[in-house]
């Protein structure tokens, strides 16, 4: 992915190998890991380097504030549904409560529904993660169901709320 996105306060860009240390330091936090499904805890520099070398970040953006990586927001295509992807994100704890992830995720929604041509996005959050629930609701996602999934960050099963947003919903009632 070569796209970059600029918001009022943030820059979003593709990941670089040089991001490994910042990724490892931020994600190796039990308060972040407990909310994630596909990231184990503890999370090491080797884990970050291995993930970056895997090349599985085609639609993943580094969230940059004042030249510092503070989080990740990305889209994972759903191979079972055409024009669909899952929105995932995390933000380093020092930046919680400032509306930064809502700003970053909103910009990625715009990218998903315009540049990437997606028609449907899904997302999810752990029950009890009220901040993430608020972000998804504020972005227009509808709570559609729940699931029980294995979390590498918890090394256990966890209950998640699942959400959905279509391009038509994102465009609003006057887009027809």
Backbone as CSV, one residue per row, in Angstrom:
resi,resn,N_x,N_y,N_z,CA_x,CA_y,CA_z,C_x,C_y,C_z
1,UNK,0.847,-1.177,0.000,0.000,0.000,0.000,0.889,1.236,0.000
2,UNK,0.648,2.105,-0.886,1.445,3.328,-0.988,0.617,4.552,-0.596
3,UNK,-0.626,4.342,-0.258,-1.485,5.465,0.089,-1.064,6.094,1.412
4,UNK,-1.165,7.389,1.461,-1.044,8.104,2.719,-2.301,8.940,2.866
5,UNK,-2.700,9.127,4.098,-3.901,9.899,4.399,-3.531,10.921,5.451
6,UNK,-4.000,12.125,5.293,-3.769,13.174,6.281,-5.105,13.571,6.890
7,UNK,-5.168,13.630,8.211,-6.345,14.145,8.900,-5.938,15.459,9.567
8,UNK,-6.828,16.004,10.336,-6.527,17.271,11.007,-5.291,17.154,11.896
9,UNK,-5.176,16.045,12.627,-4.060,15.900,13.575,-3.082,14.781,13.239
10,UNK,-3.468,13.898,12.331,-2.721,12.663,12.131,-2.273,12.461,10.698
11,UNK,-1.230,11.689,10.555,-0.830,11.150,9.271,-1.007,9.645,9.326
12,UNK,-1.503,9.066,8.256,-1.626,7.613,8.163,-0.816,7.188,6.952
13,UNK,0.044,6.183,7.164,0.920,5.729,6.087,1.143,4.235,6.223
14,UNK,1.704,3.660,5.179,2.052,2.254,5.229,3.127,1.991,6.273
15,UNK,3.188,0.760,6.732,4.189,0.384,7.728,5.558,0.210,7.093
16,UNK,6.578,0.401,7.902,7.971,0.266,7.478,8.688,-0.668,8.451
17,UNK,9.751,-1.281,7.988,10.542,-2.127,8.890,11.052,-1.334,10.082
18,UNK,11.308,-0.058,9.886,11.796,0.794,10.981,10.736,1.037,12.062
19,UNK,9.489,0.617,11.831,8.419,0.767,12.823,8.425,-0.351,13.863
20,UNK,9.258,-1.369,13.679,9.206,-2.557,14.532,9.360,-2.244,16.014
21,UNK,10.320,-1.439,16.388,10.549,-1.157,17.803,9.346,-0.441,18.425
22,UNK,8.825,0.569,17.750,7.656,1.285,18.280,6.461,0.347,18.406
23,UNK,6.246,-0.508,17.396,5.143,-1.473,17.463,5.293,-2.376,18.678
24,UNK,6.470,-2.944,18.838,6.701,-3.872,19.944,6.505,-3.182,21.292
25,UNK,7.014,-1.986,21.442,6.896,-1.279,22.715,5.441,-0.938,23.040
26,UNK,4.674,-0.528,22.040,3.285,-0.142,22.279,2.364,-1.343,22.513
27,UNK,2.518,-2.392,21.700,1.613,-3.539,21.795,1.941,-4.421,23.001
28,UNK,3.154,-4.380,23.471,3.530,-5.198,24.623,2.997,-4.558,25.906
29,UNK,1.704,-4.398,25.931,0.993,-3.768,27.049,-0.241,-4.629,27.318
30,UNK,-0.374,-5.207,28.486,-1.522,-6.081,28.742,-2.877,-5.388,28.572
31,UNK,-2.930,-4.072,28.752,-4.200,-3.344,28.588,-4.590,-3.223,27.116
32,UNK,-3.619,-3.343,26.210,-3.910,-3.379,24.776,-4.134,-4.822,24.352
33,UNK,-3.218,-5.695,24.725,-3.273,-7.101,24.302,-4.580,-7.785,24.701
34,UNK,-5.146,-7.423,25.832,-6.378,-8.089,26.283,-7.558,-7.818,25.363
35,UNK,-7.446,-6.817,24.507,-8.525,-6.482,23.579,-8.307,-7.028,22.175
36,UNK,-7.164,-7.655,21.935,-6.807,-8.096,20.594,-6.994,-9.596,20.425
37,UNK,-7.309,-9.988,19.207,-7.514,-11.402,18.902,-6.234,-12.021,18.355
38,UNK,-5.584,-11.370,17.411,-4.497,-11.997,16.652,-3.094,-11.575,17.084
39,UNK,-2.971,-10.912,18.218,-1.660,-10.469,18.697,-1.434,-11.065,20.074
40,UNK,-0.322,-11.780,20.208,-0.064,-12.435,21.491,0.577,-11.482,22.486
41,UNK,0.572,-11.908,23.735,1.234,-11.145,24.790,2.021,-12.108,25.641
42,UNK,3.270,-11.835,25.954,3.989,-10.619,25.596,4.306,-10.547,24.104
43,UNK,4.502,-9.344,23.628,4.797,-9.085,22.222,6.195,-8.499,22.153
44,UNK,7.067,-9.159,21.422,8.480,-8.791,21.405,8.878,-8.080,20.115
45,UNK,10.087,-7.561,20.125,10.642,-6.953,18.915,10.722,-7.992,17.801
46,UNK,11.083,-9.225,18.124,11.112,-10.293,17.119,9.734,-10.524,16.510
47,UNK,8.676,-10.468,17.346,7.308,-10.625,16.835,6.982,-9.517,15.833
48,UNK,7.316,-8.282,16.189,7.029,-7.148,15.309,7.814,-7.264,13.999
49,UNK,9.091,-7.616,14.092,9.903,-7.749,12.886,9.386,-8.875,11.997
50,UNK,9.005,-9.970,12.604,8.475,-11.104,11.846,7.186,-10.713,11.127
51,UNK,6.289,-10.018,11.819,5.030,-9.585,11.211,5.293,-8.625,10.050
52,UNK,6.195,-7.682,10.249,6.501,-6.727,9.182,7.121,-7.424,7.977
53,UNK,7.959,-8.424,8.194,8.572,-9.172,7.088,7.561,-10.063,6.367
54,UNK,6.460,-10.410,7.032,5.474,-11.318,6.429,4.765,-10.694,5.235
55,UNK,4.734,-9.371,5.178,4.078,-8.701,4.069,2.562,-8.694,4.162
56,UNK,2.005,-8.975,5.340,0.547,-9.034,5.521,-0.042,-7.687,5.924
57,UNK,0.531,-6.615,5.444,0.049,-5.288,5.839,-0.403,-4.459,4.650
58,UNK,-0.932,-5.097,3.627,-1.295,-4.378,2.403,-2.267,-3.233,2.653
59,UNK,-3.148,-3.394,3.609,-4.157,-2.365,3.879,-4.087,-1.899,5.328
60,UNK,-2.883,-1.848,5.870,-2.676,-1.444,7.259,-1.950,-0.101,7.271
61,UNK,-2.443,0.806,8.088,-1.864,2.132,8.208,-1.229,2.315,9.581
62,UNK,-0.041,2.878,9.601,0.571,3.356,10.835,-0.085,4.697,11.142
63,UNK,-0.510,4.879,12.373,-1.107,6.144,12.804,0.022,6.978,13.400
64,UNK,0.270,8.142,12.790,1.411,8.974,13.152,0.921,10.305,13.724
65,UNK,1.440,10.646,14.897,1.169,11.938,15.525,2.513,12.621,15.766
66,UNK,2.714,13.762,15.167,3.973,14.507,15.327,5.185,13.610,15.084
67,UNK,5.173,12.888,13.989,6.265,12.015,13.533,6.455,10.764,14.382
68,UNK,5.531,10.485,15.308,5.649,9.321,16.183,4.526,8.326,15.898
69,UNK,4.891,7.050,15.736,3.887,6.006,15.550,3.166,5.797,16.876
70,UNK,1.824,5.924,16.851,1.054,5.788,18.087,0.020,4.670,18.022
71,UNK,-0.170,4.076,16.854,-1.147,3.007,16.733,-1.224,2.485,15.313
72,UNK,-2.181,1.602,15.120,-2.388,0.941,13.836,-3.887,0.916,13.544
73,UNK,-4.240,1.117,12.288,-5.616,0.897,11.842,-5.523,0.251,10.465
74,UNK,-6.339,-0.789,10.259,-6.226,-1.489,9.001,-7.484,-2.194,8.566
75,UNK,-7.437,-2.662,7.340,-8.532,-3.394,6.727,-8.023,-4.771,6.329
76,UNK,-8.707,-5.801,6.761,-8.353,-7.157,6.351,-9.460,-7.670,5.445
77,UNK,-9.153,-7.858,4.165,-10.180,-8.337,3.231,-10.811,-9.644,3.702
78,UNK,-12.112,-9.759,3.494,-12.846,-10.982,3.829,-12.943,-11.809,2.557
79,UNK,-12.190,-12.900,2.465,-12.187,-13.679,1.222,-13.519,-14.363,0.921
80,UNK,-14.390,-14.472,1.919,-15.668,-15.148,1.694,-16.766,-14.215,1.204
81,UNK,-16.530,-12.890,1.266,-17.545,-11.917,0.848,-16.885,-10.887,-0.067
82,UNK,-17.358,-10.800,-1.289,-16.804,-9.848,-2.254,-17.000,-8.422,-1.751
83,UNK,-16.006,-7.576,-1.933,-16.040,-6.148,-1.566,-16.282,-5.925,-0.090
84,UNK,-15.720,-6.806,0.740,-15.905,-6.704,2.182,-14.563,-6.845,2.887
85,UNK,-14.424,-6.165,4.021,-13.206,-6.258,4.819,-13.556,-6.018,6.284
86,UNK,-12.627,-6.393,7.145,-12.789,-6.155,8.575,-11.879,-5.008,8.991
87,UNK,-12.434,-4.050,9.713,-11.683,-2.932,10.255,-11.128,-3.337,11.612
88,UNK,-9.828,-3.174,11.782,-9.192,-3.445,13.063,-8.289,-2.294,13.445
89,UNK,-8.066,-2.113,14.738,-7.246,-0.993,15.193,-6.813,-1.193,16.633
90,UNK,-5.756,-0.503,16.991,-5.347,-0.346,18.386,-4.557,0.950,18.480
91,UNK,-4.539,1.507,19.668,-3.864,2.773,19.922,-3.028,2.625,21.185
92,UNK,-1.803,3.150,21.168,-0.959,3.119,22.351,-1.630,3.822,23.520
93,UNK,-1.492,3.248,24.693,-2.184,3.761,25.885,-1.927,5.237,26.193
94,UNK,-0.731,5.768,25.977,-0.534,7.196,26.295,-1.448,8.144,25.513
95,UNK,-2.056,7.655,24.430,-2.884,8.524,23.583,-4.377,8.227,23.700
96,UNK,-4.766,7.382,24.642,-6.179,7.059,24.832,-6.943,8.296,25.290
97,UNK,-8.221,8.345,24.930,-9.120,9.381,25.427,-9.023,10.727,24.738
98,UNK,-8.360,10.802,23.594,-8.203,12.077,22.890,-8.948,12.121,21.557
99,UNK,-9.679,11.055,21.229,-10.402,11.009,19.962,-9.519,10.707,18.766
100,UNK,-8.286,10.311,18.996,-7.353,10.086,17.892,-7.713,8.856,17.066
101,UNK,-8.111,7.762,17.718,-8.441,6.570,16.944,-9.730,6.769,16.158
102,UNK,-10.696,7.465,16.701,-11.911,7.755,15.937,-11.559,8.564,14.691
103,UNK,-10.644,9.502,14.831,-10.203,10.328,13.693,-9.495,9.467,12.648
104,UNK,-8.602,8.605,13.104,-7.863,7.737,12.176,-8.793,6.742,11.488
105,UNK,-9.655,6.100,12.255,-10.568,5.098,11.688,-11.544,5.745,10.710
106,UNK,-11.996,6.942,11.007,-12.894,7.647,10.090,-12.203,7.884,8.750
107,UNK,-10.939,8.255,8.784,-10.199,8.468,7.544,-10.044,7.170,6.760
108,UNK,-9.834,6.061,7.453,-9.697,4.774,6.779,-11.043,4.330,6.204
109,UNK,-12.150,4.672,6.858,-13.471,4.380,6.277,-13.616,5.093,4.939
110,UNK,-13.217,6.354,4.898,-13.280,7.092,3.641,-12.457,6.415,2.562
111,UNK,-11.273,5.969,2.918,-10.415,5.237,1.981,-11.090,3.942,1.535
112,UNK,-11.665,3.215,2.484,-12.285,1.914,2.182,-13.446,2.053,1.209
113,UNK,-14.297,3.033,1.434,-15.508,3.165,0.636,-15.331,3.986,-0.638
114,UNK,-14.214,4.672,-0.773,-13.983,5.431,-2.002,-12.819,4.801,-2.779
115,UNK,-11.618,5.003,-2.324,-10.428,4.513,-3.049,-10.392,3.003,-3.206
116,UNK,-10.706,2.272,-2.123,-10.616,0.805,-2.172,-11.873,0.165,-2.770
117,UNK,-12.952,0.926,-2.898,-14.165,0.415,-3.528,-14.906,-0.653,-2.749
118,UNK,-14.725,-0.691,-1.436,-15.429,-1.691,-0.632,-16.899,-1.312,-0.456
119,UNK,-17.723,-2.315,-0.291,-19.164,-2.107,-0.090,-19.606,-2.380,1.341
120,UNK,-18.783,-3.123,2.098,-19.191,-3.530,3.453,-17.974,-3.685,4.338
121,UNK,-18.076,-3.156,5.553,-17.033,-3.353,6.553,-17.646,-3.990,7.791
122,UNK,-16.869,-4.850,8.405,-17.237,-5.408,9.697,-16.162,-4.994,10.689
123,UNK,-16.468,-5.108,11.954,-15.494,-4.869,13.005,-16.005,-5.536,14.264
124,UNK,-15.207,-5.528,15.270,-15.620,-6.138,16.522,-14.854,-5.555,17.674
125,UNK,-15.408,-5.732,18.865,-14.693,-5.319,20.065,-15.091,-6.223,21.221
126,UNK,-14.172,-6.357,22.146,-14.404,-7.168,23.330,-15.488,-6.515,24.178
127,UNK,-16.420,-7.341,24.669,-17.384,-6.809,25.625,-16.606,-6.271,26.814
128,UNK,-16.930,-5.075,27.225,-16.191,-4.404,28.287,-15.256,-3.330,27.762
129,UNK,-14.979,-3.340,26.478,-14.133,-2.316,25.870,-15.049,-1.197,25.374
130,UNK,-15.513,-0.398,26.308,-16.498,0.646,25.991,-15.948,1.715,25.044
131,UNK,-14.675,2.008,25.139,-14.091,3.024,24.249,-14.188,2.581,22.792
132,UNK,-13.868,1.321,22.529,-13.946,0.822,21.157,-15.404,0.764,20.689
133,UNK,-16.304,0.354,21.560,-17.734,0.321,21.227,-18.192,1.727,20.814
134,UNK,-17.775,2.747,21.579,-18.151,4.136,21.262,-17.586,4.575,19.913
135,UNK,-16.341,4.205,19.631,-15.736,4.570,18.346,-16.558,3.994,17.201
136,UNK,-16.838,2.705,17.275,-17.588,2.055,16.190,-18.979,2.659,16.039
137,UNK,-19.638,2.925,17.142,-20.975,3.537,17.082,-20.899,4.938,16.479
138,UNK,-19.929,5.709,16.883,-19.762,7.077,16.371,-19.486,7.078,14.869
139,UNK,-18.802,6.035,14.397,-18.492,5.941,12.972,-19.666,5.439,12.134
140,UNK,-20.760,5.048,12.793,-21.947,4.608,12.072,-22.137,3.108,12.005
141,UNK,-21.242,2.344,12.610,-21.391,0.886,12.617,-22.608,0.481,13.443
142,UNK,-23.277,-0.578,12.986,-24.416,-1.171,13.704,-23.940,-2.432,14.424
143,UNK,-24.355,-2.580,15.661,-24.081,-3.831,16.390,-25.005,-4.893,15.798
144,UNK,-24.417,-5.988,15.288,-25.227,-7.002,14.603,-25.267,-8.350,15.317
145,UNK,-24.257,-8.673,16.096,-24.275,-9.973,16.777,-23.130,-10.041,17.774
146,UNK,-22.938,-11.215,18.287,-21.792,-11.444,19.155,-21.143,-12.767,18.763
147,UNK,-19.928,-12.928,19.218,-19.195,-14.158,18.910,-18.275,-14.486,20.073
148,UNK,-17.860,-15.701,20.102,-16.869,-16.156,21.079,-15.650,-16.572,20.265
149,UNK,-14.523,-15.921,20.503,-13.322,-16.146,19.716,-12.125,-16.366,20.636
150,UNK,-11.094,-16.997,20.076,-9.867,-17.189,20.837,-8.991,-15.957,20.673
151,UNK,-8.508,-15.423,21.779,-7.641,-14.259,21.780,-6.216,-14.682,22.133
152,UNK,-5.285,-14.428,21.202,-3.883,-14.684,21.499,-3.396,-13.772,22.620
153,UNK,-3.907,-12.558,22.678,-3.502,-11.604,23.708,-3.893,-12.046,25.106
154,UNK,-4.996,-12.769,25.222,-5.464,-13.275,26.511,-5.101,-14.735,26.736
155,UNK,-4.738,-15.413,25.651,-4.521,-16.869,25.680,-5.771,-17.571,26.213
156,UNK,-6.924,-17.078,25.756,-8.206,-17.620,26.216,-9.312,-17.180,25.262
157,UNK,-10.461,-17.794,25.428,-11.636,-17.381,24.665,-12.147,-16.059,25.235
158,UNK,-12.757,-15.252,24.376,-13.396,-14.020,24.840,-14.629,-13.737,24.008
159,UNK,-15.551,-13.027,24.608,-16.796,-12.623,23.961,-16.561,-11.282,23.268
160,UNK,-16.981,-11.210,22.006,-16.880,-9.943,21.286,-18.229,-9.558,20.692
161,UNK,-18.431,-8.270,20.587,-19.579,-7.722,19.869,-19.134,-7.513,18.436
162,UNK,-19.980,-7.878,17.478,-19.640,-7.680,16.071,-20.500,-6.560,15.490
163,UNK,-19.907,-5.817,14.583,-20.518,-4.626,13.999,-20.408,-4.673,12.491
164,UNK,-21.247,-3.879,11.828,-21.239,-3.815,10.368,-21.581,-2.400,9.919
165,UNK,-20.996,-2.005,8.794,-21.297,-0.730,8.153,-21.196,-0.933,6.653
166,UNK,-22.225,-0.513,5.923,-22.186,-0.618,4.469,-21.817,0.743,3.869
167,UNK,-21.374,0.699,2.643,-21.033,1.939,1.936,-22.254,2.863,1.872
168,UNK,-23.396,2.295,1.587,-24.626,3.089,1.488,-24.948,3.771,2.822
169,UNK,-24.794,3.038,3.916,-25.027,3.636,5.245,-24.018,4.748,5.505
170,UNK,-22.766,4.512,5.130,-21.711,5.502,5.361,-21.986,6.783,4.580
171,UNK,-22.483,6.620,3.337,-22.794,7.788,2.514,-23.999,8.569,3.046
172,UNK,-24.895,7.881,3.728,-26.044,8.545,4.320,-27.290,8.491,3.486
173,UNK,-28.398,8.998,4.024,-29.689,8.867,3.350,-29.826,9.696,2.085
174,UNK,-28.969,10.671,1.884,-29.108,11.540,0.712,-28.212,11.119,-0.439
175,UNK,-27.639,9.938,-0.354,-26.696,9.495,-1.381,-27.359,8.742,-2.530
176,UNK,-28.642,8.466,-2.412,-29.323,7.657,-3.433,-29.506,8.361,-4.737
